[in-house]
Amino acid sequence: MKKSTLLSAAIFFSFLISLAARAGGAGAPRSSDGPARTDIPRSPDAFGDKGRMADTSKMDWWNKARFGMFIHWGVYSVPGGIYQGKEDPSLGEWIMQHEKIPVATYREYAKSFNPTEYDPESWVLMAQAAGMKYIVITSKHHDGFAMFDSKASDWNIVKATPYGKDILKLLAEACRKHGMKLGFYYSQANDWNNPGGAAHKGHWDKAQDGSMDEYIDKVAIPQVREILTNYGDVAELWWDVPTDMTKERAARFLPLLSLQPNMITNDRLGGGITGDLSTPEQHIPATGIPGRNWEACMTMNDTWGYKINDHHWKSGRTLVRNLIETSSKGGNYLLNVGPEPTGKFPAPITGLLKEIGAWMKVNSESIYGTVASPFERLPWGRCTSRVEPDGNTTLYLHVYDWPASGELTVPGLTNRVLSAKLLANGSELKTKKNKEGVLIDVPPAALDTIATVIKLEIRGKAEITKPVEAPPNTLTKAEKRDGWRLLFDGKTSGDWVGAHTGEFPSKPGGWIIKDSMITIQNSGGEEAKNVGDIVTKEQFSAFDLSFEFRLSKGANSGVKYFVTLDENTSGSAIGLEYQILDDKVHPDAKLGRNGNRTLASLYDLIPAHKPEDYIRPIGAWNTGRIVVYPDNRVEHYLNGFKVLEYVRRSPAYKALVAESKYKDWKNFGEADQGHILLQDHGFEVSFRSIKIKTLK
């Protein structure tokens, strides 16, 4: 995979997420829980000469599948991220380049690559049990090592290892036996062992030198011909990292595609050739990708290839919601596994696959063969849909936040409801319509904490009126029914007082309430030097907090939680902090570690993984959200996109604190309850629509 697109393992605890990814409209033409837009301006050649939607006949199976397994496996699994006794911070499969390992030294690893526990049939069965419909495996990654018997280079699994068997042949046989579609990843440009192959950032060993054109003609093209000829039907060909791949060089590969006329190709060959699929990596695009088939490839931890010490696993909940999120935007989810050098999947992978499979066993109908959501925004979750042969529509409502009121509002839906039922058990649900849309009576508790699915059948195609935007600092009827309340009414200081004074600070140049906003004014950029922070009078333990904020250029602020005020600091009070920052201008964005002081990060602890299209420009309103569950799971969101997740009080959390600026504060962030704080950092930042719901 592209090295630049995945943060190093040190970024951490994106099991603690990541990426994974909830919705929201961050400055995009529509919020991310809506359908893929076709009216977003694009240059005429935005997709290159073959950038139109691919021929639908060969894409039919793929568009119904929605879920596949990516496998990154090769010689790089032997070092497993360790070189000369030290841990390499890069991706597992990039260790050769990152450590500048000489070719001869790296080739020694092949002598220890003996995956005697490789059982391709068990891999296929695990993928099927998880609900995956296809597999894409690395036939050759950037280290140039072929996982098949190649006549074009002896640097392969059969000739260079004690194992001596063709990995792809065995997997292809297992896939055919169980009806699993199989595709191959092939690194067409980067090859750090075969002379002449490209190297991202250049060669480091004279043994790598040679003609790239000769490499293409004598190694790459023959090997692609081999994988397209010797293993039966190939469902998908996954190119990657087209370093130095000119239009002329890329064109030399195209005649090979006729060997597999029904094969799907991606957009990474190079030379302006975009194939059938776009491939966002480690993120789910805010609005899908209009006019294109697309496949979001993402990892379970922080690496693609196996790393011994990468234990930063995402939760099953996050992975399932990533699948839902991708499907709700009309894309496919290609979820990666990195096997050990023995041929086994690491235990956390098998556990996560089982967890995903348990949800899919009940709810797969809401994923397979569905299309993007017709809704612009759903405050409680996501939607997938299907137009039925009779012209009616089935909406699958994936409810993340179960309504405490017993009523779920489907905003703006005007169609006649034919039926509503819980997908898990078929229980019928009563519905009614009002000005808000369709209201569904639901049981007191969710059936599944990951996502409970309601199957809603409606007459005709979905017709949705855009809900009237609620004015700032107000609650909708649905929010009131569900237990939300305002912490700021837009007029008075109400629930807010000075962190160290007990009264709302009214000093000129400090906090002001004006134009339905509460604003800290510019005082030169010094932390808490003017009037200081403000906090809620009340303390909270488990809660869902939503707030809008607007940055001035270069501004810095924060929303802190679990603030006890017991530390009696002279500056800003101590607490867990949702960072509010102009990342492009303020120097704090480049401090800390791995971006853990950037916008929406858990300040100085965990970086926010946020695609650019979720960040709104300076002067525009953003929506932040902090969710603290009763079991101490915590999530940060930016404009509806989940940017990080962690578990308060966990060993992983404590390890992060031990390496941070908070290491000397005993039990930092672990209080049973605390105040919410808005920070005075000496820059102009405005807040509004601050609302909270207690979680039980």
Residue pairs with C-beta under 8 A, 6 or more apart in sequence:
1 72
1 91
1 93
1 240
1 241
1 281
1 297
1 304
2 240
2 241
2 281
3 90
3 91
3 94
3 97
3 98
3 200
5 281
5 282
6 91
6 281
6 282
6 299
6 302
6 303
6 304
7 14
7 302
7 594
7 595
7 607
7 609
8 89
8 90
8 91
8 302
8 594
9 81
9 87
9 89
9 302
9 303
9 307
9 309
9 310
9 312
10 89
10 593
10 594
11 302
11 594
11 595
11 596
11 607
12 302
12 312
12 594
12 606
12 652
12 656
13 312
13 606
13 644
13 646
13 652
13 653
13 656
14 302
14 312
14 314
14 606
14 609
14 644
14 645
15 301
15 312
15 313
15 314
15 315
15 318
15 645
15 652
16 312
16 606
16 644
16 645
16 646
16 647
16 652
17 314
17 315
17 318
17 609
17 635
17 642
17 643
17 644
17 645
18 314
18 318
18 609
18 642
18 643
18 644
18 645
19 282
19 283
19 284
19 298
19 314
19 322
19 609
19 642
19 643
20 298
20 314
20 318
20 319
20 321
20 322
20 325
20 642
20 645
21 283
21 284
21 321
21 322
21 325
21 641
21 642
22 321
22 325
22 400
22 637
22 640
22 641
22 642
23 31
23 32
23 33
23 325
23 328
23 377
23 378
23 382
23 640
23 641
24 31
24 32
24 33
24 286
24 614
24 623
24 637
24 638
24 639
24 640
24 641
25 31
25 32
25 33
25 34
25 286
25 287
25 376
25 377
25 639
25 640
26 32
26 286
26 613
26 614
26 615
26 616
26 622
26 638
26 639
26 640
26 641
27 613
27 614
27 615
27 616
27 617
27 620
27 639
28 286
28 287
28 613
28 614
29 37
29 39
29 40
29 287
30 37
30 287
30 376
31 286
31 376
31 377
31 639
31 640
32 284
32 285
32 286
32 287
32 325
32 329
32 614
32 640
32 641
33 328
33 373
33 375
33 376
33 377
33 378
33 382
33 383
33 640
34 287
34 372
34 373
34 374
34 375
34 376
34 377
35 288
35 329
35 330
35 372
35 373
35 374
35 375
36 287
36 288
36 289
36 290
36 329
36 330
36 372
37 287
37 288
37 290
38 290
38 291
39 290
40 287
40 290
42 290
45 51
47 274
47 291
47 292
48 272
48 273
48 274
49 272
49 273
50 273
50 274
50 275
51 274
51 292
52 291
53 291
53 292
53 293
54 264
54 275
54 276
54 277
54 293
55 276
56 63
58 261
58 262
58 263
58 264
58 276
59 264
59 276
59 293
61 133
61 181
61 235
62 134
62 235
62 236
62 264
62 293
62 332
63 293
63 332
63 369
64 133
64 368
64 369
65 133
65 134
65 181
65 332
65 368
66 133
66 323
66 326
66 327
66 332
66 333
66 367
66 368
66 369
66 370
67 130
67 131
67 132
67 133
67 323
67 332
67 333
67 335
67 360
67 367
68 132
68 133
68 134
68 135
68 136
68 183
68 295
68 332
68 333
68 334
68 335
69 127
69 130
69 132
69 134
69 135
69 136
69 334
69 335
69 336
69 337
70 135
70 136
70 137
70 185
70 297
70 304
70 334
70 335
70 336
70 337
71 123
71 135
71 136
71 137
71 138
71 336
71 337
71 338
71 339
72 92
72 93
72 138
72 141
72 185
72 304
72 305
72 306
72 336
72 337
72 338
73 137
73 138
73 147
73 167
73 305
73 306
73 338
73 339
74 93
74 138
74 140
74 141
74 143
74 145
74 147
74 305
75 106
75 109
75 110
75 113
75 143
75 145
75 161
76 92
76 93
76 94
76 95
76 96
76 109
76 141
76 143
76 305
76 306
77 92
77 113
77 305
77 306
77 338
77 339
77 340
77 341
78 109
78 110
78 112
78 113
78 341
79 88
79 95
79 109
80 92
80 306
80 307
80 308
80 309
80 340
80 341
81 87
81 88
81 92
81 95
81 303
81 306
81 307
81 308
81 309
81 310
82 88
82 308
82 309
83 95
83 99
83 101
84 99
87 309
88 95
88 98
88 99
89 98
90 97
90 98
91 303
91 304
91 305
91 307
92 303
92 304
92 305
92 306
92 307
92 310
92 338
93 138
93 141
93 142
93 143
93 303
93 304
93 305
94 142
94 305
95 101
96 106
96 142
96 143
96 192
97 142
97 192
97 199
97 200
97 201
97 204
100 204
100 205
102 204
102 205
102 207
103 192
103 193
103 205
103 207
103 208
104 207
106 143
106 192
106 193
107 155
107 160
107 193
110 145
110 155
110 160
110 161
111 160
111 161
111 162
112 341
113 157
113 161
113 162
113 163
113 341
114 161
114 162
114 163
114 341
115 163
115 167
115 339
115 341
115 342
115 343
116 163
116 342
116 343
117 342
117 343
117 344
118 163
118 167
118 170
118 339
118 342
118 343
119 343
120 167
120 170
120 171
120 173
120 174
120 175
121 174
121 177
121 178
123 135
123 171
123 174
123 345
124 135
124 171
124 174
124 175
124 177
124 178
124 180
125 178
126 345
126 350
126 353
127 135
127 180
127 353
128 178
128 180
129 353
129 354
129 357
130 353
130 354
130 356
130 357
130 360
131 356
131 357
131 360
131 361
131 364
131 367
132 180
132 335
133 180
133 181
133 368
134 180
134 181
134 182
134 183
134 235
134 236
135 171
135 175
135 180
135 181
135 182
135 183
136 182
136 183
136 184
136 185
136 236
136 238
136 334
137 147
137 167
137 168
137 171
137 182
137 183
137 184
137 185
138 147
138 184
138 185
138 187
139 146
139 147
139 148
139 168
139 184
139 185
139 186
139 223
139 227
140 146
140 147
140 185
140 186
140 187
140 191
140 223
141 185
141 187
141 305
142 187
142 190
142 191
142 192
142 200
142 240
142 241
143 191
143 192
143 193
144 153
144 155
144 187
144 191
144 192
144 193
144 194
144 197
144 219
145 155
145 156
145 157
145 160
145 193
146 153
146 155
146 156
146 157
146 223
147 156
147 157
147 167
147 168
148 156
148 157
148 158
148 166
148 167
148 168
148 169
148 226
148 227
148 230
148 231
149 156
149 157
149 158
149 159
149 166
149 169
150 156
150 158
150 222
150 223
150 226
151 222
151 226
152 218
152 219
152 222
152 223
152 226
153 194
153 219
153 223
154 160
155 193
155 194
157 163
157 164
157 165
157 166
157 167
158 164
158 165
158 166
168 184
168 227
168 231
169 230
169 231
171 182
172 182
172 231
172 232
174 180
175 181
175 182
176 232
181 233
181 235
181 236
182 231
182 232
182 233
182 234
182 235
183 234
183 235
183 236
183 237
183 238
183 263
183 264
184 227
184 231
184 234
184 236
184 237
184 238
185 238
185 240
186 223
186 224
186 227
186 237
186 238
186 239
186 240
187 239
187 240
187 241
188 216
188 220
188 224
188 239
188 240
188 242
188 245
188 253
188 269
188 270
189 197
189 198
189 212
189 220
189 241
189 242
189 243
189 244
189 245
189 270
190 197
190 198
190 199
190 200
190 240
190 241
190 243
191 197
191 198
191 215
191 219
191 220
192 199
192 208
193 208
194 215
194 219
195 207
195 208
195 209
195 210
195 215
196 208
196 209
196 210
196 211
196 212
196 213
196 214
196 215
196 216
196 219
197 208
197 210
197 212
197 215
197 219
197 220
198 212
198 243
198 244
198 245
199 208
199 243
200 241
200 243
203 209
212 244
212 249
213 249
216 249
216 252
217 252
220 253
221 252
221 253
221 256
224 237
224 253
224 256
225 256
225 259
227 234
228 234
228 237
228 256
228 257
228 259
228 260
228 263
229 259
233 260
233 262
234 260
234 263
235 263
235 264
236 263
236 264
236 265
236 266
236 277
237 257
237 260
237 263
237 264
237 265
237 266
238 266
238 268
238 279
239 265
239 266
239 268
239 269
239 270
239 275
240 268
241 268
242 250
242 268
242 269
242 270
242 271
245 269
245 270
245 271
246 270
246 271
247 271
247 272
247 273
248 271
249 270
249 271
250 269
250 270
250 271
250 272
250 273
251 271
251 273
253 269
254 273
257 263
257 265
264 275
264 276
264 277
265 275
265 276
265 277
266 275
266 276
266 277
266 278
266 279
266 295
267 273
267 274
267 275
267 277
267 278
267 279
268 275
268 279
269 275
276 293
277 292
277 293
277 294
277 295
278 289
278 292
278 293
278 294
278 295
279 294
279 295
279 296
279 297
280 289
280 294
280 295
280 296
280 297
281 296
281 297
281 298
282 297
282 298
282 299
282 609
283 296
283 298
283 609
283 611
284 296
284 322
284 325
284 326
284 329
284 331
284 611
285 294
285 296
285 329
285 331
285 611
285 613
286 611
286 613
286 614
286 641
287 329
287 613
288 294
288 329
288 330
288 331
288 372
289 331
293 331
293 332
294 330
294 331
294 332
295 331
295 332
295 333
295 334
296 322
296 326
296 331
296 332
296 333
296 334
297 334
297 335
297 336
298 322
298 333
298 334
298 335
298 336
299 335
299 336
299 338
300 313
300 314
300 319
300 335
300 336
300 337
300 348
300 349
300 352
301 307
301 310
301 311
301 312
301 313
301 314
301 348
302 310
302 312
303 310
303 338
304 336
304 338
305 338
306 338
306 339
306 340
306 341
306 346
307 338
311 348
312 652
313 348
313 352
314 352
314 645
315 645
316 351
316 352
316 355
316 356
316 359
316 450
317 449
317 450
318 642
318 645
319 335
319 352
319 355
319 356
320 355
320 356
320 359
320 360
320 450
320 451
321 382
321 400
321 450
321 451
321 642
322 333
322 335
323 333
323 335
323 356
323 367
324 366
324 367
324 382
324 384
324 398
324 451
325 382
326 332
326 333
327 333
327 367
327 370
327 384
328 372
328 373
328 382
328 383
328 384
328 398
329 372
329 373
330 371
330 372
337 345
337 349
337 353
338 346
338 349
339 345
339 346
340 346
345 353
359 448
359 450
359 451
360 367
362 423
362 424
362 448
363 423
363 424
363 448
363 451
363 453
365 396
365 423
365 455
366 384
366 396
366 398
366 423
366 453
366 455
367 384
369 386
370 384
370 385
370 386
370 396
371 384
371 385
371 386
371 387
372 384
372 385
373 382
373 383
373 384
373 385
374 383
374 385
374 395
374 462
374 464
375 383
375 411
375 412
375 464
376 412
376 464
376 466
377 411
377 467
377 640
378 397
378 410
378 411
379 401
379 411
379 478
379 479
380 399
380 400
380 401
380 402
380 403
380 408
381 397
381 398
381 399
381 400
381 401
381 451
382 398
382 400
382 451
383 395
383 396
383 397
383 398
384 395
384 396
384 398
385 393
385 394
385 395
385 396
385 462
386 393
386 394
386 396
387 393
387 461
388 394
391 460
391 461
392 418
392 457
392 458
392 459
392 460
393 415
393 457
393 458
393 460
393 461
393 462
394 455
394 456
394 457
394 458
395 410
395 455
395 456
395 457
395 458
395 462
396 423
396 453
396 454
396 455
396 456
397 408
397 410
397 453
397 454
397 455
397 456
398 451
398 452
398 453
399 408
399 442
399 446
399 451
399 452
399 453
399 454
400 451
401 482
401 544
402 442
402 445
402 446
402 452
403 409
403 442
403 478
403 481
403 482
404 481
404 482
404 483
405 478
405 481
405 482
405 483
406 441
406 442
406 443
406 444
407 439
407 440
407 441
407 442
407 478
407 481
408 439
408 440
408 442
408 454
409 436
409 437
409 438
409 439
409 440
409 478
410 437
410 438
410 439
410 440
410 456
411 436
411 437
411 464
411 467
411 478
412 436
412 437
412 464
412 465
412 466
412 467
413 437
413 438
413 458
413 462
413 463
413 464
414 433
414 437
414 463
414 464
414 465
415 458
415 459
415 460
415 462
415 463
416 458
416 459
417 431
417 433
417 438
417 456
417 457
417 458
417 459
418 457
418 458
418 459
419 428
419 455
419 456
419 457
420 428
420 429
420 430
420 431
420 440
420 454
420 455
420 456
420 457
421 427
421 428
421 429
421 454
421 455
422 429
422 443
422 447
422 452
422 453
422 454
422 455
423 453
423 454
423 455
424 447
424 448
424 452
424 453
425 447
427 443
429 440
429 441
429 442
429 454
430 440
430 441
431 438
431 439
431 440
431 441
431 456
432 438
432 439
433 439
436 467
436 476
436 477
436 478
437 467
438 456
440 454
440 456
442 454
446 452
470 476
471 516
472 490
472 516
472 517
472 548
472 688
472 689
473 486
473 488
473 489
473 490
473 516
473 688
473 689
474 486
474 689
475 484
475 485
475 486
475 691
479 691
482 693
483 693
483 694
484 691
484 692
484 693
485 691
485 692
485 693
486 690
486 691
487 494
487 495
487 496
487 536
487 676
487 690
487 691
487 692
488 494
488 495
488 496
488 518
488 687
488 688
488 689
488 690
490 513
490 516
490 517
490 688
491 513
491 516
492 513
493 504
493 513
493 518
493 534
495 536
495 537
495 538
496 504
496 518
496 534
496 535
496 536
496 537
496 678
497 503
497 504
497 534
497 535
497 537
498 504
498 505
498 531
498 532
498 533
498 534
498 535
499 532
499 533
499 534
499 535
499 563
499 565
499 572
499 573
499 675
499 677
500 532
500 565
500 573
501 532
504 511
504 534
505 511
505 531
505 532
505 534
507 530
507 531
509 521
509 523
509 530
509 531
510 520
510 521
510 523
510 530
510 531
510 680
511 518
511 519
511 520
511 521
511 531
511 534
511 680
512 518
512 519
512 521
513 519
516 688
517 550
517 686
517 687
517 688
518 678
518 686
518 687
518 688
518 690
519 684
519 685
519 686
519 687
520 531
520 557
520 678
520 679
520 680
520 681
520 683
520 684
520 685
521 530
521 684
522 552
522 682
522 683
522 684
523 529
523 530
523 680
523 682
524 682
525 554
525 556
525 681
525 682
525 683
526 681
526 682
527 571
527 572
527 679
527 680
527 681
527 682
528 570
528 571
528 572
528 679
528 680
528 681
529 682
530 680
530 682
531 680
532 572
532 680
533 560
533 572
533 573
533 677
533 678
533 679
533 680
534 677
534 678
534 680
535 563
535 565
535 573
535 675
535 676
535 677
535 678
536 675
536 676
536 677
537 675
538 675
539 673
539 674
539 675
540 561
540 628
540 673
540 674
540 675
540 676
540 692
540 694
541 628
541 630
541 672
541 673
542 628
542 629
542 630
542 694
542 695
542 696
543 626
543 627
543 628
543 692
543 693
543 694
543 695
544 625
544 626
544 627
544 628
544 692
544 693
544 695
545 559
545 561
545 625
545 626
545 627
545 676
545 690
545 691
545 692
546 623
546 624
546 625
546 689
546 690
546 691
546 692
547 559
547 623
547 624
547 625
547 687
547 688
547 689
547 690
547 691
548 621
548 622
548 623
548 624
548 687
548 688
548 689
548 690
549 557
549 559
549 580
549 621
549 622
549 624
549 685
549 686
549 687
550 619
550 620
550 621
550 622
550 685
550 686
550 687
551 557
551 580
551 581
551 582
551 618
551 619
551 622
551 685
552 582
552 618
552 619
552 683
552 684
552 685
553 582
553 585
553 618
554 582
554 585
554 586
554 683
555 580
555 581
555 582
555 586
555 618
555 681
555 683
555 684
555 685
556 580
556 581
556 582
556 586
556 588
556 681
556 682
556 683
557 580
557 581
557 678
557 679
557 680
557 681
557 683
557 685
558 577
558 578
558 579
558 580
558 603
558 677
558 679
558 681
559 577
559 578
559 580
559 624
559 626
559 676
559 677
559 678
559 679
560 572
560 573
560 574
560 575
560 576
560 577
560 578
560 676
560 677
560 679
561 575
561 576
561 577
561 578
561 626
561 628
561 674
561 675
561 676
561 677
562 575
562 576
562 648
562 669
562 670
562 671
562 673
562 674
563 573
563 574
563 575
563 674
563 675
563 676
563 677
564 574
564 575
564 671
564 674
564 675
565 573
565 675
567 573
567 574
567 665
572 679
572 680
572 681
573 677
574 662
574 665
574 668
575 669
575 674
575 675
575 677
576 602
576 603
576 634
576 648
576 669
577 602
577 603
577 604
577 679
578 600
578 601
578 602
578 603
578 624
578 626
578 636
579 597
579 598
579 599
579 600
579 601
579 602
579 603
579 608
580 599
580 624
580 679
580 685
581 588
581 589
581 597
581 598
581 599
582 589
582 599
582 618
583 589
583 598
583 599
583 615
588 597
589 595
589 597
589 598
589 599
591 597
592 603
592 604
593 659
594 607
595 601
595 607
595 608
596 602
596 603
596 604
596 605
596 606
596 607
597 603
597 604
598 607
598 608
599 608
599 610
599 615
599 638
600 608
600 610
600 624
600 636
600 637
600 638
600 643
600 644
601 607
601 608
601 636
601 643
601 644
602 608
602 634
602 636
602 644
602 646
604 660
604 661
604 662
605 646
605 653
605 656
605 657
605 660
605 662
606 644
606 646
606 656
607 644
608 636
608 638
608 643
608 644
609 643
609 644
610 638
610 641
610 643
611 641
614 638
614 639
614 640
614 641
615 622
615 638
615 639
616 622
616 639
621 688
622 638
622 639
623 637
623 638
623 639
623 640
623 689
624 636
624 637
624 638
625 635
625 636
625 637
625 638
625 640
626 634
626 635
626 636
626 637
627 634
627 635
627 637
627 695
628 634
628 648
628 695
629 695
630 695
630 696
631 647
632 647
632 648
632 649
632 650
633 645
633 646
633 647
633 648
634 645
634 646
634 647
634 648
635 642
635 644
635 645
636 642
636 643
636 644
636 645
637 643
646 652
646 653
646 656
647 653
648 669
648 670
649 670
653 669
657 663
657 668
657 669
662 668
662 669
676 692
678 687
